[in-house]
Amino acid sequence: MTTDPSGPDPKSLWMEQDKEPDAVSLEQIHALIRRYDRRARRAVVAIPAILIAAGFVGGQLWIKAHDWIGYALALALVLGEAATFYIVWRMLYQPRDPAEPAGVYLHRKLLRRLDYLKGRWLLAAAPLLPALVLAQYVALAAGHRPLWLGLSPSLMVIACVAFIRLAGRGRQRRVRALIDELEALMGR
């Protein structure tokens, strides 16, 4: 048999084709899921420890309170912390349908994490607003102090929110890159 020399070279045709993405293996997806679930397992230790510390601070505020505003501040702090960490717990632990493919679960989990990194985490901090308002009132009503010292609770919260937003930008880029990689590997 002779080859037809007038046609295009098969090797050149093959080299000109677009490269197909590597098929993602199930083990790669499970490794990513384990990595993200590790963070959630660390929260099992961190959240109760922070709640105990918040309860201690709330107890100290309760003991030192002399009026109803002090008692309300202690109660608002403890209840706000408990509600915030319940919301955080719900953010970290997403139920997984046993019939759901691992890639779809990971994609959903990464998209949710990206939403929270973009600012949705502020909803978790919303139960702390009553305690912040009361702390700000107590700080301003404390007497003859400089204004910046009276505004210290609000200034600390603003500084914390700004720091978290700036630190979250790098995480947003990494999570977005993982989502893009996973979508490419899954053929979406």
C-alpha positions in Angstrom: 0.0 0.0 0.0 1.2 3.4 -0.8 0.4 6.6 1.1 -1.0 9.6 -0.6 1.8 12.2 -0.5 -0.5 15.0 -1.7 -2.6 15.1 1.5 -1.7 16.8 4.8 0.8 15.2 7.1 -1.1 13.3 9.8 1.5 14.2 12.4 1.1 18.0 11.7 -2.7 17.6 11.9 -2.4 15.9 15.2 0.0 18.6 16.6 -2.4 21.4 15.6 -5.3 20.0 17.6 -6.3 21.6 20.9 -5.0 19.7 23.9 -7.6 18.0 25.9 -7.6 18.7 29.7 -6.3 15.9 31.8 -9.2 13.9 33.2 -9.4 14.5 36.9 -9.1 11.4 39.0 -11.4 10.6 41.8 -8.4 10.5 44.1 -7.5 14.1 43.3 -11.0 15.2 44.1 -11.1 13.3 47.3 -7.7 14.8 48.3 -9.1 18.3 47.8 -12.2 17.4 49.8 -10.1 16.0 52.6 -8.0 19.2 52.7 -11.1 21.4 53.0 -12.7 19.1 55.5 -9.6 19.3 57.6 -10.3 23.0 58.2 -13.8 22.1 59.4 -12.4 19.5 61.8 -10.0 22.1 63.3 -13.1 24.3 63.9 -14.4 21.5 66.2 -11.7 22.5 68.6 -11.5 26.3 67.9 -15.2 27.1 68.2 -15.8 25.7 71.7 -12.6 27.3 72.9 -13.6 30.7 71.6 -17.1 30.2 73.1 -15.6 29.4 76.5 -13.5 32.5 76.3 -16.5 34.6 75.3 -18.5 33.1 78.1 -15.7 34.0 80.5 -15.7 37.6 79.3 -19.5 37.7 79.5 -19.4 36.4 83.0 -16.8 39.0 84.0 -19.0 41.7 82.5 -22.0 40.4 84.3 -20.1 40.4 87.6 -18.9 43.9 87.2 -22.2 45.3 85.9 -23.9 47.9 88.1 -26.9 48.7 86.0 -29.2 47.2 83.4 -27.0 48.3 80.5 -24.0 46.3 81.9 -26.2 43.2 82.3 -27.6 43.7 78.8 -24.1 44.1 77.4 -22.9 40.8 79.0 -26.0 39.0 77.8 -25.8 40.4 74.3 -22.1 39.5 74.1 -22.7 35.9 75.2 -25.8 35.3 73.0 -24.2 37.1 70.1 -21.1 34.9 70.2 -23.2 31.8 70.5 -25.3 32.8 67.5 -22.3 33.8 65.5 -20.5 30.5 66.0 -23.7 28.6 65.3 -23.8 30.4 61.9 -20.1 29.7 61.4 -20.6 26.0 62.2 -23.4 25.9 59.6 -21.1 27.6 57.1 -18.3 25.0 57.6 -20.4 21.9 57.7 -22.4 21.3 54.6 -24.5 18.2 54.3 -23.5 15.9 51.5 -25.9 13.7 49.7 -24.5 10.2 49.5 -25.5 10.0 45.9 -23.8 13.3 45.0 -20.6 12.9 43.0 -17.4 14.1 44.8 -16.6 16.6 42.1 -20.0 18.2 42.3 -19.8 18.3 46.2 -16.3 19.9 46.0 -17.5 22.4 43.4 -20.5 23.4 45.5 -18.3 23.7 48.6 -15.7 25.9 46.8 -18.4 28.2 45.4 -19.9 28.6 48.9 -16.4 29.3 50.4 -15.9 31.9 47.6 -19.2 33.6 48.5 -18.2 33.9 52.1 -14.7 35.2 51.3 -16.3 37.9 49.2 -18.1 39.3 52.2 -21.0 37.0 53.1 -19.1 36.2 56.3 -20.4 39.5 57.6 -23.8 37.9 58.0 -22.3 35.6 60.6 -21.1 38.6 62.6 -24.5 40.3 62.5 -25.6 38.8 65.9 -22.7 40.7 67.5 -24.2 44.1 66.5 -26.3 44.6 69.7 -23.3 43.9 71.9 -21.2 46.4 69.8 -23.9 49.1 70.0 -24.1 48.6 73.8 -20.3 48.6 74.1 -20.1 51.8 72.1 -22.8 53.4 74.2 -21.0 52.4 77.4 -17.7 53.7 76.1 -19.1 57.1 75.1 -21.1 57.5 78.3 -18.1 56.6 80.5 -17.2 60.3 81.0 -14.5 62.7 80.2 -12.2 60.9 77.8 -10.9 61.7 74.3 -13.4 61.0 71.5 -11.1 58.4 69.9 -11.0 56.4 73.2 -14.8 56.5 73.3 -15.0 55.3 69.8 -12.5 52.5 70.4 -15.1 49.6 70.2 -16.2 50.7 66.8 -12.7 51.5 65.6 -11.5 48.0 66.6 -14.4 46.4 64.7 -13.7 48.5 61.6 -10.0 47.6 61.8 -10.8 43.9 62.2 -13.2 44.0 59.2 -10.7 45.8 57.1 -8.0 43.3 58.0 -10.2 40.3 57.3 -11.2 41.8 53.9 -7.6 42.4 52.9 -6.4 39.0 54.0 -9.3 37.4 52.2 -8.4 38.7 48.8 -5.5 36.3 48.5 -7.7 33.4 49.6 -10.4 34.5 47.1 -7.9 34.3 44.2 -6.7 30.8 45.3 -10.3 29.5 45.7 -11.3 31.0 42.3 -8.2 29.3 40.7 -9.3 26.0 42.3 -12.8 26.4 41.0 -11.6 27.2 37.5 -9.3 24.2 37.6 -12.0 21.9 38.8 -14.5 23.2 36.2 -11.9 22.6 33.5 -11.2 19.2 34.7 -14.9 18.3 35.0 -15.5 19.7 31.6 -17.9 22.5 32.6 
